[in-house]
């Protein structure tokens, strides 16, 4: 009972005890030559767990001596040396530490002698009790006060790309995959804000310092590591670094079979949760066969290239993983994402891709209802192809609740809200997405689109010009600038921006339809007609989105052809149908009853009552 009481009291005493440092623990001012004979005594003297002081010895130079046989527990330290060490590091290490009941102890360590004299221990008990009572009173006052105080600021962390030390460039998928899976694992912790993959991958092989990266991404901690292959085993090394002072808070190496990478990820996540003082436990993960797990990592590596070949290669790897272990949810979510984006990007007909994507997403949720990525995948299908907007919103909300750092869920949800005309809500989702993915050009581009439809065209243009300068190889800013310039009557600039987009996409149909539109609006009808004719010709040989054909025809004023292609797009259930309600380029068609009927079919307008 007394032990339990003291453990309860110590929770309130800890902050005062830690601020006082070693002088609190043993009256070191009067006993400078005191010798501490075990990890327990050293830990008690410093007011920390044995595990923490062992780490401090390894990483921070804590002055601990070993006896000749050098066993882990056969250690000793002098109080005077600890005092000097503490004074040099108390600012960076002096924060309170949570209780650590499972700290490792040496089996050979002798029982610690009590370094506190009985009279001093009695006075300390009284002081501790007084502080505890004051703390309890403060807590009671807080609970009685109105609950208007803001929630504590979440700890923010970036997982930098793990280095590939296998010696084989073909194994890059392993280090990149481990990076992405660590982001996903840590993103499940509600108290932790984790930076998304697209932002951290910009720091692959960077020469920037940890402090510079931390400032770029606005994070408190950085996790970095490496993967090294030794015969049939992998060595994963990870270290957690505090950005403010670049101190290595924790470091560890793990030697494992390839198939135990999930276990390694969970161990690392658990240690990060401990070191950053999180209260949430890391969820358990099931074991996965090594070959299955590697196929999944290869799938994500290929999928993240966001090219037609990458999507197809990623899909093949996800299918291999799901065939090897049909009960593992993650590959099914990957299959759903592959099919859905191939349909949205025009690499597959939407009516072929969407049903397969939906089946895979539902399978993933059935296997793991708490997998945020699967709920985001299903939300994308429901929003893009089924036009079941209420259920899609619910799926995205579920994904946010399970992993608030999942930036793709924020993007896809925001796109749905934007197309529904709920622009302020869409802006909120894009802004929240940027908290997790601060370097995302796509999310910033969508904020520009919000400015554009809300009449802040010059602001939208300025943002996209800056994005084009920062990422000169990306076509998206030039595509947006083409639209913004065209709608503001700046035809020469619109054509110049379209030419840049053409060059960067090698005349992809999604750019050429817009190019024909701006040419026609600039009075270059013959040039626009040639582009449209070429698109029609290509459509006989490969999939060309009806949306792009309709856009070109709209610019030329060919209303009947434009409506016919839009009807084909709606019949196909392509994602572009969802943007008919607020796509500025189709403004000239909106008064047509056929166009209004399309809006009703998609669910963007209520059906007229009979």
URPEMO-V50849 format. One record per residue. N is the residue number from 0. RES is the residue in one small letter. SS is DSSP state (2 for helix, 1 for strand, 0 for the rest). OMEGA is omega in whole degrees, 0 to 359 (NA if undefined). NEAR is the number of other ideal C-beta (glycine too) atoms within 12 Angstrom. Layout:
BEGIN
<<N;RES;SS;OMEGA;NEAR> <N;RES;SS;OMEGA;NEAR>>
END
This chain:
BEGIN
<<0;x;0;180;7> <1;x;2;179;9> <2;x;2;180;9> <3;x;2;179;10> <4;x;2;181;15> <5;x;2;179;19> <6;x;2;178;18> <7;x;2;180;20> <8;x;2;185;28> <9;x;2;177;29> <10;x;2;181;23> <11;x;2;182;27> <12;x;2;190;32> <13;x;2;182;29> <14;x;2;178;23> <15;x;2;182;24> <16;x;2;183;30> <17;x;2;179;25> <18;x;2;181;19> <19;x;2;179;28> <20;x;0;186;31> <21;x;2;184;42> <22;x;2;179;29> <23;x;2;197;32> <24;x;2;186;34> <25;x;2;182;37> <26;x;0;189;23> <27;x;0;179;31> <28;x;0;182;17> <29;x;0;186;15> <30;x;0;187;23> <31;x;0;182;18> <32;x;0;179;14> <33;x;0;179;30> <34;x;1;180;25> <35;x;1;197;39> <36;x;0;181;29> <37;x;0;175;34> <38;x;2;180;39> <39;x;2;180;32> <40;x;2;179;36> <41;x;2;180;43> <42;x;2;179;36> <43;x;2;180;32> <44;x;2;182;44> <45;x;2;179;45> <46;x;0;181;34> <47;x;0;177;37> <48;x;0;176;27> <49;x;2;180;34> <50;x;2;181;30> <51;x;2;182;34> <52;x;2;174;40> <53;x;2;178;32> <54;x;2;179;34> <55;x;2;178;33> <56;x;2;184;27> <57;x;2;189;20> <58;x;2;188;24> <59;x;2;176;28> <60;x;0;177;20> <61;x;0;186;33> <62;x;0;179;26> <63;x;0;181;35> <64;x;1;178;20> <65;x;1;173;19> <66;x;0;191;18> <67;x;0;182;8> <68;x;0;167;10> <69;x;0;173;13> <70;x;0;186;16> <71;x;0;184;22> <72;x;0;184;27> <73;x;0;183;20> <74;x;1;173;34> <75;x;1;179;27> <76;x;1;178;38> <77;x;1;182;27> <78;x;2;182;33> <79;x;2;179;24> <80;x;2;178;28> <81;x;2;179;43> <82;x;2;181;31> <83;x;2;179;20> <84;x;2;181;27> <85;x;2;181;36> <86;x;2;181;17> <87;x;2;187;18> <88;x;2;188;24> <89;x;2;181;22> <90;x;2;184;14> <91;x;2;184;18> <92;x;2;192;32> <93;x;0;179;25> <94;x;0;179;25> <95;x;0;181;22> <96;x;0;177;30> <97;x;0;180;24> <98;x;0;185;24> <99;x;0;186;24> <100;x;0;186;12> <101;x;0;181;12> <102;x;0;182;23> <103;x;0;178;20> <104;x;0;177;24> <105;x;0;180;28> <106;x;0;182;12> <107;x;0;183;19> <108;x;0;177;27> <109;x;0;177;20> <110;x;0;184;14> <111;x;0;171;26> <112;x;0;181;19> <113;x;0;183;19> <114;x;0;185;32> <115;x;0;178;26> <116;x;0;187;16> <117;x;2;181;11> <118;x;2;180;11> <119;x;2;179;22> <120;x;2;180;19> <121;x;2;180;13> <122;x;2;178;16> <123;x;2;177;29> <124;x;2;181;21> <125;x;2;178;16> <126;x;2;180;21> <127;x;2;181;30> <128;x;2;179;21> <129;x;2;180;18> <130;x;2;180;26> <131;x;2;179;27> <132;x;2;178;18> <133;x;2;180;19> <134;x;2;178;23> <135;x;2;179;19> <136;x;2;178;15> <137;x;2;179;16> <138;x;2;180;15> <139;x;2;179;12> <140;x;2;179;12> <141;x;2;182;14> <142;x;2;180;12> <143;x;2;182;10> <144;x;0;178;11> <145;x;0;183;8> <146;x;0;182;9> <147;x;0;182;7> <148;x;0;181;9> <149;x;0;177;7> <150;x;0;180;9> <151;x;0;181;11> <152;x;0;180;12> <153;x;0;173;28> <154;x;1;181;33> <155;x;1;187;33> <156;x;1;174;43> <157;x;1;174;48> <158;x;1;180;47> <159;x;0;181;42> <160;x;0;177;36> <161;x;0;181;43> <162;x;1;178;28> <163;x;1;179;28> <164;x;0;180;23> <165;x;0;183;25> <166;x;0;183;16> <167;x;0;179;14> <168;x;2;179;12> <169;x;2;179;14> <170;x;2;181;26> <171;x;2;179;28> <172;x;2;183;34> <173;x;2;180;38> <174;x;2;178;39> <175;x;2;180;33> <176;x;2;178;41> <177;x;2;176;47> <178;x;2;183;45> <179;x;2;180;39> <180;x;2;175;40> <181;x;2;177;44> <182;x;2;180;45> <183;x;2;181;41> <184;x;2;182;40> <185;x;2;179;48> <186;x;2;179;45> <187;x;0;180;37> <188;x;0;188;35> <189;x;0;181;26> <190;x;0;186;27> <191;x;1;173;37> <192;x;1;187;35> <193;x;1;181;48> <194;x;0;185;46> <195;x;0;184;42> <196;x;2;186;39> <197;x;2;178;33> <198;x;2;185;36> <199;x;2;182;39> <200;x;2;176;29> <201;x;2;182;25> <202;x;2;176;30> <203;x;0;182;23> <204;x;0;179;14> <205;x;0;175;20> <206;x;0;179;9> <207;x;0;177;21> <208;x;0;178;17> <209;x;2;180;31> <210;x;2;179;19> <211;x;2;178;17> <212;x;2;180;33> <213;x;2;178;30> <214;x;2;178;19> <215;x;2;188;23> <216;x;2;179;37> <217;x;0;181;25> <218;x;0;178;39> <219;x;0;183;34> <220;x;1;174;42> <221;x;1;173;43> <222;x;1;176;49> <223;x;1;183;39> <224;x;1;182;36> <225;x;1;176;28> <226;x;1;179;40> <227;x;1;181;26> <228;x;1;177;24> <229;x;1;187;17> <230;x;0;183;11> <231;x;0;181;13> <232;x;1;178;21> <233;x;1;171;36> <234;x;1;178;28> <235;x;1;178;42> <236;x;1;180;27> <237;x;1;176;40> <238;x;1;181;32> <239;x;1;185;39> <240;x;1;176;33> <241;x;1;188;29> <242;x;0;188;33> <243;x;0;183;18> <244;x;0;179;18> <245;x;0;177;21> <246;x;1;175;28> <247;x;1;185;28> <248;x;1;185;38> <249;x;1;176;34> <250;x;1;181;25> <251;x;1;173;28> <252;x;1;182;23> <253;x;1;174;28> <254;x;1;186;21> <255;x;1;164;28> <256;x;1;183;25> <257;x;2;185;33> <258;x;2;181;25> <259;x;2;179;24> <260;x;2;178;41> <261;x;2;177;37> <262;x;2;178;28> <263;x;2;179;34> <264;x;2;182;40> <265;x;2;178;29> <266;x;2;179;25> <267;x;2;180;39> <268;x;2;180;37> <269;x;2;180;29> <270;x;2;178;31> <271;x;2;178;43> <272;x;2;179;32> <273;x;2;187;31> <274;x;2;180;37> <275;x;0;173;35> <276;x;0;177;24> <277;x;0;179;28> <278;x;0;186;17> <279;x;0;177;21> <280;x;0;178;15> <281;x;0;181;28> <282;x;0;177;25> <283;x;0;174;16> <284;x;0;180;27> <285;x;0;178;20> <286;x;0;181;18> <287;x;0;177;30> <288;x;0;183;25> <289;x;2;182;25> <290;x;2;179;19> <291;x;2;182;31> <292;x;2;180;39> <293;x;2;177;33> <294;x;2;179;37> <295;x;2;179;45> <296;x;2;177;44> <297;x;2;180;34> <298;x;2;180;41> <299;x;2;179;40> <300;x;2;180;34> <301;x;2;182;31> <302;x;2;183;42> <303;x;0;175;32> <304;x;0;178;22> <305;x;0;173;27> <306;x;0;179;20> <307;x;2;179;23> <308;x;2;179;15> <309;x;2;178;26> <310;x;2;182;34> <311;x;2;177;24> <312;x;2;178;27> <313;x;2;178;39> <314;x;2;180;38> <315;x;2;180;24> <316;x;2;177;35> <317;x;2;180;42> <318;x;2;177;28> <319;x;2;180;28> <320;x;2;181;38> <321;x;2;177;32> <322;x;2;179;20> <323;x;2;180;23> <324;x;0;184;27> <325;x;0;183;20> <326;x;0;179;21> <327;x;0;190;32> <328;x;2;190;36> <329;x;2;179;44> <330;x;2;179;46> <331;x;2;176;40> <332;x;2;177;46> <333;x;2;177;46> <334;x;2;180;45> <335;x;2;181;48> <336;x;2;181;45> <337;x;2;180;44> <338;x;2;186;40> <339;x;2;181;44> <340;x;2;174;36> <341;x;2;176;34> <342;x;2;181;36> <343;x;2;181;36> <344;x;0;179;32> <345;x;0;179;35> <346;x;0;175;30> <347;x;0;172;29> <348;x;0;184;28> <349;x;2;182;39> <350;x;2;174;25> <351;x;2;186;19> <352;x;2;189;37> <353;x;2;180;36> <354;x;2;179;22> <355;x;2;178;30> <356;x;2;181;45> <357;x;2;180;37> <358;x;2;181;22> <359;x;2;180;38> <360;x;2;178;44> <361;x;2;177;30> <362;x;2;180;30> <363;x;2;181;39> <364;x;2;178;32> <365;x;2;181;20> <366;x;2;182;23> <367;x;0;182;28> <368;x;0;182;19> <369;x;0;179;21> <370;x;0;184;39> <371;x;2;182;41> <372;x;2;181;46> <373;x;2;178;41> <374;x;2;176;40> <375;x;2;178;44> <376;x;2;180;49> <377;x;2;177;44> <378;x;2;179;49> <379;x;2;179;42> <380;x;2;182;44> <381;x;2;182;37> <382;x;2;188;44> <383;x;2;188;42> <384;x;2;181;39> <385;x;2;183;31> <386;x;0;175;33> <387;x;0;190;24> <388;x;2;179;28> <389;x;2;181;17> <390;x;2;177;22> <391;x;2;177;37> <392;x;2;180;28> <393;x;2;179;20> <394;x;2;178;40> <395;x;2;178;42> <396;x;2;178;24> <397;x;2;178;29> <398;x;2;179;41> <399;x;2;181;33> <400;x;2;182;20> <401;x;2;181;29> <402;x;0;185;34> <403;x;0;179;31> <404;x;0;183;44> <405;x;0;188;42> <406;x;2;180;42> <407;x;2;177;42> <408;x;2;177;46> <409;x;2;180;41> <410;x;2;183;38> <411;x;2;178;43> <412;x;2;179;42> <413;x;2;178;41> <414;x;2;178;40> <415;x;2;181;44> <416;x;2;179;34> <417;x;2;181;36> <418;x;2;178;35> <419;x;0;180;30> <420;x;0;180;23> <421;x;0;191;23> <422;x;2;178;28> <423;x;2;178;18> <424;x;2;177;24> <425;x;2;179;34> <426;x;2;179;30> <427;x;2;180;22> <428;x;2;179;40> <429;x;2;179;36> <430;x;2;176;24> <431;x;2;177;31> <432;x;2;180;40> <433;x;2;175;32> <434;x;2;179;30> <435;x;2;185;43> <436;x;0;191;38> <437;x;0;181;31> <438;x;0;183;30> <439;x;0;176;36> <440;x;2;182;33> <441;x;2;179;34> <442;x;2;178;39> <443;x;2;177;37> <444;x;2;178;38> <445;x;2;173;41> <446;x;2;175;37> <447;x;2;177;36> <448;x;2;176;40> <449;x;2;177;35> <450;x;2;183;27> <451;x;2;183;35> <452;x;2;178;29> <453;x;0;173;20> <454;x;0;179;15> <455;x;0;189;20> <456;x;2;181;27> <457;x;2;176;17> <458;x;2;178;20> <459;x;2;179;32> <460;x;2;180;31> <461;x;2;180;22> <462;x;2;183;29> <463;x;2;175;40> <464;x;2;177;26> <465;x;2;179;20> <466;x;2;179;31> <467;x;2;178;31> <468;x;2;181;17> <469;x;2;181;19> <470;x;0;187;23> <471;x;0;182;17> <472;x;0;181;17> <473;x;0;181;27> <474;x;0;188;34> <475;x;2;179;34> <476;x;2;180;34> <477;x;2;176;39> <478;x;2;179;40> <479;x;2;179;42> <480;x;2;176;41> <481;x;2;181;47> <482;x;2;183;40> <483;x;2;180;39> <484;x;2;182;35> <485;x;2;184;37> <486;x;2;177;30> <487;x;0;174;24> <488;x;0;181;14> <489;x;0;189;22> <490;x;2;181;24> <491;x;2;179;19> <492;x;2;178;25> <493;x;2;180;35> <494;x;2;179;31> <495;x;2;178;23> <496;x;2;179;35> <497;x;2;178;46> <498;x;2;177;27> <499;x;2;179;30> <500;x;2;177;35> <501;x;2;183;28> <502;x;2;183;18> <503;x;2;182;24> <504;x;2;181;28> <505;x;0;177;13> <506;x;0;177;24> <507;x;0;182;30> <508;x;2;181;34> <509;x;2;175;37> <510;x;2;184;36> <511;x;2;175;40> <512;x;2;178;47> <513;x;2;179;49> <514;x;2;178;44> <515;x;2;180;44> <516;x;2;184;48> <517;x;2;175;46> <518;x;2;180;34> <519;x;2;180;35> <520;x;2;179;36> <521;x;0;179;27> <522;x;0;180;15> <523;x;0;187;23> <524;x;2;182;21> <525;x;2;178;15> <526;x;2;179;26> <527;x;2;181;34> <528;x;2;178;23> <529;x;2;179;20> <530;x;2;180;36> <531;x;2;179;38> <532;x;2;180;22> <533;x;2;178;24> <534;x;2;178;40> <535;x;2;179;26> <536;x;2;180;16> <537;x;2;184;23> <538;x;2;176;25> <539;x;0;184;11> <540;x;0;179;11> <541;x;0;183;16> <542;x;0;174;29> <543;x;0;184;34> <544;x;0;175;38> <545;x;2;178;39> <546;x;2;183;40> <547;x;2;176;42> <548;x;2;180;42> <549;x;2;180;44> <550;x;2;179;49> <551;x;2;180;44> <552;x;2;179;36> <553;x;2;178;40> <554;x;2;180;44> <555;x;0;180;34> <556;x;0;179;19> <557;x;0;189;27> <558;x;2;184;23> <559;x;2;179;18> <560;x;2;180;26> <561;x;2;180;38> <562;x;2;180;30> <563;x;2;179;23> <564;x;2;177;39> <565;x;2;176;41> <566;x;2;177;28> <567;x;2;179;28> <568;x;2;179;37> <569;x;2;178;34> <570;x;2;179;18> <571;x;2;185;30> <572;x;0;177;34> <573;x;0;183;41> <574;x;2;180;39> <575;x;2;179;37> <576;x;2;183;40> <577;x;2;184;39> <578;x;2;181;36> <579;x;0;186;44> <580;x;0;185;33> <581;x;0;179;26> <582;x;0;189;34> <583;x;2;184;29> <584;x;2;180;35> <585;x;2;183;34> <586;x;2;182;19> <587;x;2;182;24> <588;x;2;193;34> <589;x;0;180;26> <590;x;0;181;13> <591;x;0;180;22> <592;x;2;180;15> <593;x;2;178;22> <594;x;2;178;33> <595;x;2;178;23> <596;x;2;177;21> <597;x;2;178;36> <598;x;2;179;34> <599;x;2;180;21> <600;x;2;181;24> <601;x;2;182;36> <602;x;0;180;27> <603;x;0;176;29> <604;x;0;176;20> <605;x;0;178;11> <606;x;0;179;13> <607;x;0;179;10> <608;x;0;180;5> <609;x;0;NA;3>>
END
